[in-house]
Structures are given as structure tokens and as C-alpha cells.
Amino acid sequence: MNAMQTAEYARALYSAHGDKAEAEAARKMHECELAKSPEKARDWQAIRRAIRSMRGPNQS
């Protein structure tokens, strides 16, 4: 997944889930790890980081 796609997924997830979007991305990442799909897990990790940066500092 390229940076543009990552940003689009992050925006869509944040729009749909609000403050719970980062947790949703973490859940998806964990599911991919359990399914032995490391590439998809890395994609979800990047999406999670993008959501975190959109939310700004001091927001857990």
C-alpha cells in the first residue's frame, strides 16, 4: 500500500469510527498477524500511525 492509499484509508476509518479509529486499525493489524499475513499487518500499522498523526499529540 502506498502513502496515498494509507492516508485515504486512515481518513475513511477516522470518519467512520471517530476516536475509536486507531483502536479499530490496531484490531485489524492484530487479526492479520494472527492470520500470518505480515504485509497486511504492516499496512494496518501504517494506517494506525496515520490516524494517530491526524488526531494530534496528547490524545491516546
PyMOL Python script that loads the backbone (N, CA, C, O; Angstrom):
from pymol import cmd

cmd.read_pdbstr("""\
ATOM      1  N   MET A   1       0.858  -1.167   0.000  1.00  0.00           N
ATOM      2  CA  MET A   1       0.000   0.000   0.000  1.00  0.00           C
ATOM      3  C   MET A   1       0.907   1.234   0.000  1.00  0.00           C
ATOM      4  O   MET A   1       1.840   1.326   0.798  1.00  0.00           O
ATOM      5  N   ASN A   2       0.633   2.160  -0.880  1.00  0.00           N
ATOM      6  CA  ASN A   2       1.448   3.372  -0.925  1.00  0.00           C
ATOM      7  C   ASN A   2       0.929   4.416   0.072  1.00  0.00           C
ATOM      8  O   ASN A   2      -0.134   4.249   0.671  1.00  0.00           O
ATOM      9  N   ALA A   3       1.695   5.483   0.233  1.00  0.00           N
ATOM     10  CA  ALA A   3       1.367   6.510   1.230  1.00  0.00           C
ATOM     11  C   ALA A   3       0.012   7.159   0.967  1.00  0.00           C
ATOM     12  O   ALA A   3      -0.712   7.494   1.904  1.00  0.00           O
ATOM     13  N   MET A   4      -0.323   7.333  -0.282  1.00  0.00           N
ATOM     14  CA  MET A   4      -1.604   7.962  -0.628  1.00  0.00           C
ATOM     15  C   MET A   4      -2.775   7.060  -0.213  1.00  0.00           C
ATOM     16  O   MET A   4      -3.757   7.532   0.361  1.00  0.00           O
ATOM     17  N   GLN A   5      -2.662   5.787  -0.503  1.00  0.00           N
ATOM     18  CA  GLN A   5      -3.706   4.840  -0.114  1.00  0.00           C
ATOM     19  C   GLN A   5      -3.826   4.751   1.405  1.00  0.00           C
ATOM     20  O   GLN A   5      -4.928   4.676   1.948  1.00  0.00           O
ATOM     21  N   THR A   6      -2.681   4.760   2.084  1.00  0.00           N
ATOM     22  CA  THR A   6      -2.685   4.713   3.543  1.00  0.00           C
ATOM     23  C   THR A   6      -3.442   5.902   4.108  1.00  0.00           C
ATOM     24  O   THR A   6      -4.271   5.743   5.004  1.00  0.00           O
ATOM     25  N   ALA A   7      -3.165   7.088   3.593  1.00  0.00           N
ATOM     26  CA  ALA A   7      -3.838   8.304   4.070  1.00  0.00           C
ATOM     27  C   ALA A   7      -5.340   8.236   3.790  1.00  0.00           C
ATOM     28  O   ALA A   7      -6.140   8.647   4.631  1.00  0.00           O
ATOM     29  N   GLU A   8      -5.732   7.728   2.629  1.00  0.00           N
ATOM     30  CA  GLU A   8      -7.149   7.611   2.287  1.00  0.00           C
ATOM     31  C   GLU A   8      -7.865   6.647   3.237  1.00  0.00           C
ATOM     32  O   GLU A   8      -8.952   6.948   3.729  1.00  0.00           O
ATOM     33  N   TYR A   9      -7.254   5.493   3.489  1.00  0.00           N
ATOM     34  CA  TYR A   9      -7.845   4.526   4.420  1.00  0.00           C
ATOM     35  C   TYR A   9      -7.957   5.136   5.802  1.00  0.00           C
ATOM     36  O   TYR A   9      -8.977   4.973   6.473  1.00  0.00           O
ATOM     37  N   ALA A  10      -6.908   5.844   6.241  1.00  0.00           N
ATOM     38  CA  ALA A  10      -6.910   6.446   7.571  1.00  0.00           C
ATOM     39  C   ALA A  10      -8.028   7.475   7.696  1.00  0.00           C
ATOM     40  O   ALA A  10      -8.740   7.497   8.700  1.00  0.00           O
ATOM     41  N   ARG A  11      -8.185   8.316   6.699  1.00  0.00           N
ATOM     42  CA  ARG A  11      -9.256   9.326   6.734  1.00  0.00           C
ATOM     43  C   ARG A  11     -10.624   8.669   6.764  1.00  0.00           C
ATOM     44  O   ARG A  11     -11.500   9.080   7.525  1.00  0.00           O
ATOM     45  N   ALA A  12     -10.808   7.650   5.939  1.00  0.00           N
ATOM     46  CA  ALA A  12     -12.100   6.963   5.887  1.00  0.00           C
ATOM     47  C   ALA A  12     -12.411   6.276   7.218  1.00  0.00           C
ATOM     48  O   ALA A  12     -13.539   6.338   7.707  1.00  0.00           O
ATOM     49  N   LEU A  13     -11.416   5.630   7.789  1.00  0.00           N
ATOM     50  CA  LEU A  13     -11.620   4.945   9.058  1.00  0.00           C
ATOM     51  C   LEU A  13     -11.912   5.947  10.169  1.00  0.00           C
ATOM     52  O   LEU A  13     -12.782   5.713  11.008  1.00  0.00           O
ATOM     53  N   TYR A  14     -11.189   7.058  10.175  1.00  0.00           N
ATOM     54  CA  TYR A  14     -11.415   8.085  11.193  1.00  0.00           C
ATOM     55  C   TYR A  14     -12.791   8.713  11.028  1.00  0.00           C
ATOM     56  O   TYR A  14     -13.460   9.027  12.012  1.00  0.00           O
ATOM     57  N   SER A  15     -13.204   8.893   9.792  1.00  0.00           N
ATOM     58  CA  SER A  15     -14.522   9.453   9.524  1.00  0.00           C
ATOM     59  C   SER A  15     -15.628   8.505  10.007  1.00  0.00           C
ATOM     60  O   SER A  15     -16.645   8.945  10.544  1.00  0.00           O
ATOM     61  N   ALA A  16     -15.417   7.223   9.812  1.00  0.00           N
ATOM     62  CA  ALA A  16     -16.423   6.231  10.190  1.00  0.00           C
ATOM     63  C   ALA A  16     -16.435   5.924  11.690  1.00  0.00           C
ATOM     64  O   ALA A  16     -17.496   5.688  12.267  1.00  0.00           O
ATOM     65  N   HIS A  17     -15.252   5.928  12.324  1.00  0.00           N
ATOM     66  CA  HIS A  17     -15.158   5.467  13.712  1.00  0.00           C
ATOM     67  C   HIS A  17     -14.764   6.551  14.710  1.00  0.00           C
ATOM     68  O   HIS A  17     -14.783   6.310  15.917  1.00  0.00           O
ATOM     69  N   GLY A  18     -14.413   7.721  14.232  1.00  0.00           N
ATOM     70  CA  GLY A  18     -14.028   8.803  15.136  1.00  0.00           C
ATOM     71  C   GLY A  18     -12.845   8.424  15.996  1.00  0.00           C
ATOM     72  O   GLY A  18     -11.861   7.872  15.505  1.00  0.00           O
ATOM     73  N   ASP A  19     -12.940   8.721  17.286  1.00  0.00           N
ATOM     74  CA  ASP A  19     -11.836   8.467  18.207  1.00  0.00           C
ATOM     75  C   ASP A  19     -11.504   6.989  18.376  1.00  0.00           C
ATOM     76  O   ASP A  19     -10.454   6.654  18.924  1.00  0.00           O
ATOM     77  N   LYS A  20     -12.365   6.118  17.924  1.00  0.00           N
ATOM     78  CA  LYS A  20     -12.123   4.683  18.043  1.00  0.00           C
ATOM     79  C   LYS A  20     -11.417   4.110  16.814  1.00  0.00           C
ATOM     80  O   LYS A  20     -11.169   2.906  16.744  1.00  0.00           O
ATOM     81  N   ALA A  21     -11.097   4.964  15.851  1.00  0.00           N
ATOM     82  CA  ALA A  21     -10.484   4.504  14.605  1.00  0.00           C
ATOM     83  C   ALA A  21      -9.118   3.873  14.829  1.00  0.00           C
ATOM     84  O   ALA A  21      -8.796   2.854  14.218  1.00  0.00           O
ATOM     85  N   GLU A  22      -8.320   4.468  15.694  1.00  0.00           N
ATOM     86  CA  GLU A  22      -6.987   3.907  15.938  1.00  0.00           C
ATOM     87  C   GLU A  22      -7.087   2.511  16.545  1.00  0.00           C
ATOM     88  O   GLU A  22      -6.328   1.615  16.175  1.00  0.00           O
ATOM     89  N   ALA A  23      -8.014   2.328  17.467  1.00  0.00           N
ATOM     90  CA  ALA A  23      -8.228   1.007  18.067  1.00  0.00           C
ATOM     91  C   ALA A  23      -8.713   0.009  17.021  1.00  0.00           C
ATOM     92  O   ALA A  23      -8.317  -1.156  17.046  1.00  0.00           O
ATOM     93  N   GLU A  24      -9.549   0.448  16.121  1.00  0.00           N
ATOM     94  CA  GLU A  24     -10.039  -0.428  15.045  1.00  0.00           C
ATOM     95  C   GLU A  24      -8.885  -0.851  14.141  1.00  0.00           C
ATOM     96  O   GLU A  24      -8.796  -2.017  13.755  1.00  0.00           O
ATOM     97  N   ALA A  25      -8.007   0.078  13.804  1.00  0.00           N
ATOM     98  CA  ALA A  25      -6.848  -0.256  12.976  1.00  0.00           C
ATOM     99  C   ALA A  25      -5.940  -1.242  13.716  1.00  0.00           C
ATOM    100  O   ALA A  25      -5.397  -2.161  13.103  1.00  0.00           O
ATOM    101  N   ALA A  26      -5.775  -1.059  15.017  1.00  0.00           N
ATOM    102  CA  ALA A  26      -4.958  -1.979  15.816  1.00  0.00           C
ATOM    103  C   ALA A  26      -5.574  -3.373  15.825  1.00  0.00           C
ATOM    104  O   ALA A  26      -4.861  -4.374  15.749  1.00  0.00           O
ATOM    105  N   ARG A  27      -6.901  -3.435  15.917  1.00  0.00           N
ATOM    106  CA  ARG A  27      -7.593  -4.727  15.903  1.00  0.00           C
ATOM    107  C   ARG A  27      -7.376  -5.443  14.576  1.00  0.00           C
ATOM    108  O   ARG A  27      -7.105  -6.643  14.539  1.00  0.00           O
ATOM    109  N   LYS A  28      -7.501  -4.680  13.476  1.00  0.00           N
ATOM    110  CA  LYS A  28      -7.295  -5.263  12.138  1.00  0.00           C
ATOM    111  C   LYS A  28      -5.855  -5.746  11.986  1.00  0.00           C
ATOM    112  O   LYS A  28      -5.608  -6.811  11.418  1.00  0.00           O
ATOM    113  N   MET A  29      -4.901  -4.953  12.498  1.00  0.00           N
ATOM    114  CA  MET A  29      -3.497  -5.328  12.427  1.00  0.00           C
ATOM    115  C   MET A  29      -3.277  -6.651  13.169  1.00  0.00           C
ATOM    116  O   MET A  29      -2.596  -7.545  12.668  1.00  0.00           O
ATOM    117  N   HIS A  30      -3.852  -6.763  14.350  1.00  0.00           N
ATOM    118  CA  HIS A  30      -3.707  -7.978  15.152  1.00  0.00           C
ATOM    119  C   HIS A  30      -4.327  -9.186  14.434  1.00  0.00           C
ATOM    120  O   HIS A  30      -3.751 -10.273  14.443  1.00  0.00           O
ATOM    121  N   GLU A  31      -5.485  -8.999  13.821  1.00  0.00           N
ATOM    122  CA  GLU A  31      -6.121 -10.084  13.065  1.00  0.00           C
ATOM    123  C   GLU A  31      -5.211 -10.570  11.940  1.00  0.00           C
ATOM    124  O   GLU A  31      -5.090 -11.772  11.705  1.00  0.00           O
ATOM    125  N   CYS A  32      -4.578  -9.635  11.253  1.00  0.00           N
ATOM    126  CA  CYS A  32      -3.674 -10.005  10.157  1.00  0.00           C
ATOM    127  C   CYS A  32      -2.444 -10.745  10.681  1.00  0.00           C
ATOM    128  O   CYS A  32      -1.962 -11.687  10.052  1.00  0.00           O
ATOM    129  N   GLU A  33      -1.943 -10.312  11.834  1.00  0.00           N
ATOM    130  CA  GLU A  33      -0.806 -11.008  12.438  1.00  0.00           C
ATOM    131  C   GLU A  33      -1.182 -12.445  12.784  1.00  0.00           C
ATOM    132  O   GLU A  33      -0.410 -13.370  12.532  1.00  0.00           O
ATOM    133  N   LEU A  34      -2.364 -12.631  13.360  1.00  0.00           N
ATOM    134  CA  LEU A  34      -2.822 -13.975  13.710  1.00  0.00           C
ATOM    135  C   LEU A  34      -3.037 -14.835  12.476  1.00  0.00           C
ATOM    136  O   LEU A  34      -2.849 -16.051  12.520  1.00  0.00           O
ATOM    137  N   ALA A  35      -3.430 -14.209  11.375  1.00  0.00           N
ATOM    138  CA  ALA A  35      -3.687 -14.928  10.128  1.00  0.00           C
ATOM    139  C   ALA A  35      -2.402 -15.133   9.316  1.00  0.00           C
ATOM    140  O   ALA A  35      -2.443 -15.589   8.174  1.00  0.00           O
ATOM    141  N   LYS A  36      -1.259 -14.788   9.929  1.00  0.00           N
ATOM    142  CA  LYS A  36       0.044 -14.946   9.263  1.00  0.00           C
ATOM    143  C   LYS A  36       0.104 -14.166   7.948  1.00  0.00           C
ATOM    144  O   LYS A  36       0.566 -14.668   6.923  1.00  0.00           O
ATOM    145  N   SER A  37      -0.377 -12.929   8.013  1.00  0.00           N
ATOM    146  CA  SER A  37      -0.375 -12.053   6.848  1.00  0.00           C
ATOM    147  C   SER A  37       0.415 -10.780   7.189  1.00  0.00           C
ATOM    148  O   SER A  37      -0.169  -9.718   7.405  1.00  0.00           O
ATOM    149  N   PRO A  38       1.748 -10.901   7.234  1.00  0.00           N
ATOM    150  CA  PRO A  38       2.565  -9.778   7.707  1.00  0.00           C
ATOM    151  C   PRO A  38       2.474  -8.522   6.839  1.00  0.00           C
ATOM    152  O   PRO A  38       2.568  -7.411   7.361  1.00  0.00           O
ATOM    153  N   GLU A  39       2.294  -8.677   5.539  1.00  0.00           N
ATOM    154  CA  GLU A  39       2.202  -7.496   4.676  1.00  0.00           C
ATOM    155  C   GLU A  39       0.954  -6.680   4.998  1.00  0.00           C
ATOM    156  O   GLU A  39       1.015  -5.454   5.091  1.00  0.00           O
ATOM    157  N   LYS A  40      -0.164  -7.356   5.165  1.00  0.00           N
ATOM    158  CA  LYS A  40      -1.403  -6.652   5.519  1.00  0.00           C
ATOM    159  C   LYS A  40      -1.301  -6.051   6.917  1.00  0.00           C
ATOM    160  O   LYS A  40      -1.816  -4.961   7.164  1.00  0.00           O
ATOM    161  N   ALA A  41      -0.641  -6.758   7.832  1.00  0.00           N
ATOM    162  CA  ALA A  41      -0.451  -6.230   9.183  1.00  0.00           C
ATOM    163  C   ALA A  41       0.363  -4.939   9.131  1.00  0.00           C
ATOM    164  O   ALA A  41       0.060  -3.987   9.850  1.00  0.00           O
ATOM    165  N   ARG A  42       1.391  -4.901   8.289  1.00  0.00           N
ATOM    166  CA  ARG A  42       2.190  -3.670   8.131  1.00  0.00           C
ATOM    167  C   ARG A  42       1.347  -2.539   7.554  1.00  0.00           C
ATOM    168  O   ARG A  42       1.502  -1.383   7.947  1.00  0.00           O
ATOM    169  N   ASP A  43       0.460  -2.868   6.627  1.00  0.00           N
ATOM    170  CA  ASP A  43      -0.437  -1.845   6.075  1.00  0.00           C
ATOM    171  C   ASP A  43      -1.307  -1.246   7.176  1.00  0.00           C
ATOM    172  O   ASP A  43      -1.452  -0.027   7.267  1.00  0.00           O
ATOM    173  N   TRP A  44      -1.885  -2.108   8.011  1.00  0.00           N
ATOM    174  CA  TRP A  44      -2.741  -1.622   9.095  1.00  0.00           C
ATOM    175  C   TRP A  44      -1.941  -0.837  10.133  1.00  0.00           C
ATOM    176  O   TRP A  44      -2.455   0.106  10.734  1.00  0.00           O
ATOM    177  N   GLN A  45      -0.690  -1.225  10.342  1.00  0.00           N
ATOM    178  CA  GLN A  45       0.157  -0.474  11.269  1.00  0.00           C
ATOM    179  C   GLN A  45       0.391   0.944  10.728  1.00  0.00           C
ATOM    180  O   GLN A  45       0.351   1.916  11.483  1.00  0.00           O
ATOM    181  N   ALA A  46       0.632   1.051   9.422  1.00  0.00           N
ATOM    182  CA  ALA A  46       0.826   2.363   8.795  1.00  0.00           C
ATOM    183  C   ALA A  46      -0.452   3.197   8.890  1.00  0.00           C
ATOM    184  O   ALA A  46      -0.393   4.400   9.141  1.00  0.00           O
ATOM    185  N   ILE A  47      -1.594   2.565   8.692  1.00  0.00           N
ATOM    186  CA  ILE A  47      -2.875   3.266   8.808  1.00  0.00           C
ATOM    187  C   ILE A  47      -3.064   3.756  10.236  1.00  0.00           C
ATOM    188  O   ILE A  47      -3.522   4.876  10.460  1.00  0.00           O
ATOM    189  N   ARG A  48      -2.714   2.920  11.189  1.00  0.00           N
ATOM    190  CA  ARG A  48      -2.831   3.312  12.601  1.00  0.00           C
ATOM    191  C   ARG A  48      -1.950   4.526  12.905  1.00  0.00           C
ATOM    192  O   ARG A  48      -2.384   5.453  13.588  1.00  0.00           O
ATOM    193  N   ARG A  49      -0.727   4.521  12.403  1.00  0.00           N
ATOM    194  CA  ARG A  49       0.161   5.673  12.610  1.00  0.00           C
ATOM    195  C   ARG A  49      -0.402   6.926  11.958  1.00  0.00           C
ATOM    196  O   ARG A  49      -0.300   8.016  12.521  1.00  0.00           O
ATOM    197  N   ALA A  50      -0.992   6.782  10.780  1.00  0.00           N
ATOM    198  CA  ALA A  50      -1.582   7.939  10.093  1.00  0.00           C
ATOM    199  C   ALA A  50      -2.753   8.506  10.890  1.00  0.00           C
ATOM    200  O   ALA A  50      -2.909   9.723  10.988  1.00  0.00           O
ATOM    201  N   ILE A  51      -3.565   7.636  11.454  1.00  0.00           N
ATOM    202  CA  ILE A  51      -4.692   8.091  12.283  1.00  0.00           C
ATOM    203  C   ILE A  51      -4.156   8.820  13.507  1.00  0.00           C
ATOM    204  O   ILE A  51      -4.666   9.876  13.881  1.00  0.00           O
ATOM    205  N   ARG A  52      -3.139   8.260  14.122  1.00  0.00           N
ATOM    206  CA  ARG A  52      -2.551   8.887  15.310  1.00  0.00           C
ATOM    207  C   ARG A  52      -2.033  10.285  14.974  1.00  0.00           C
ATOM    208  O   ARG A  52      -2.208  11.216  15.760  1.00  0.00           O
ATOM    209  N   SER A  53      -1.406  10.435  13.826  1.00  0.00           N
ATOM    210  CA  SER A  53      -0.882  11.756  13.458  1.00  0.00           C
ATOM    211  C   SER A  53      -2.016  12.728  13.129  1.00  0.00           C
ATOM    212  O   SER A  53      -1.877  13.931  13.354  1.00  0.00           O
ATOM    213  N   MET A  54      -3.126  12.230  12.604  1.00  0.00           N
ATOM    214  CA  MET A  54      -4.284  13.086  12.319  1.00  0.00           C
ATOM    215  C   MET A  54      -4.907  13.601  13.617  1.00  0.00           C
ATOM    216  O   MET A  54      -5.376  14.737  13.685  1.00  0.00           O
ATOM    217  N   ARG A  55      -4.905  12.759  14.631  1.00  0.00           N
ATOM    218  CA  ARG A  55      -5.518  13.110  15.916  1.00  0.00           C
ATOM    219  C   ARG A  55      -4.669  14.126  16.665  1.00  0.00           C
ATOM    220  O   ARG A  55      -5.197  14.899  17.465  1.00  0.00           O
ATOM    221  N   GLY A  56      -3.384  14.136  16.424  1.00  0.00           N
ATOM    222  CA  GLY A  56      -2.517  15.103  17.076  1.00  0.00           C
ATOM    223  C   GLY A  56      -1.945  14.590  18.372  1.00  0.00           C
ATOM    224  O   GLY A  56      -2.258  13.478  18.798  1.00  0.00           O
ATOM    225  N   PRO A  57      -1.097  15.402  19.013  1.00  0.00           N
ATOM    226  CA  PRO A  57      -0.426  14.994  20.242  1.00  0.00           C
ATOM    227  C   PRO A  57      -1.386  14.945  21.443  1.00  0.00           C
ATOM    228  O   PRO A  57      -2.447  15.569  21.460  1.00  0.00           O
ATOM    229  N   ASN A  58      -0.953  14.173  22.434  1.00  0.00           N
ATOM    230  CA  ASN A  58      -1.662  14.088  23.719  1.00  0.00           C
ATOM    231  C   ASN A  58      -3.060  13.510  23.623  1.00  0.00           C
ATOM    232  O   ASN A  58      -3.916  13.818  24.453  1.00  0.00           O
ATOM    233  N   GLN A  59      -3.301  12.681  22.628  1.00  0.00           N
ATOM    234  CA  GLN A  59      -4.596  12.017  22.505  1.00  0.00           C
ATOM    235  C   GLN A  59      -4.333  10.527  22.389  1.00  0.00           C
ATOM    236  O   GLN A  59      -3.740  10.081  21.407  1.00  0.00           O
ATOM    237  N   SER A  60      -4.754   9.766  23.352  1.00  0.00           N
ATOM    238  CA  SER A  60      -4.483   8.325  23.373  1.00  0.00           C
ATOM    239  C   SER A  60      -5.570   7.548  22.711  1.00  0.00           C
ATOM    240  O   SER A  60      -5.499   6.321  22.642  1.00  0.00           O
TER     241      SER A  60
END
""", "prot")
cmd.dss("prot")
cmd.show_as("cartoon", "prot")
cmd.util.cbc("prot")
cmd.orient("prot")
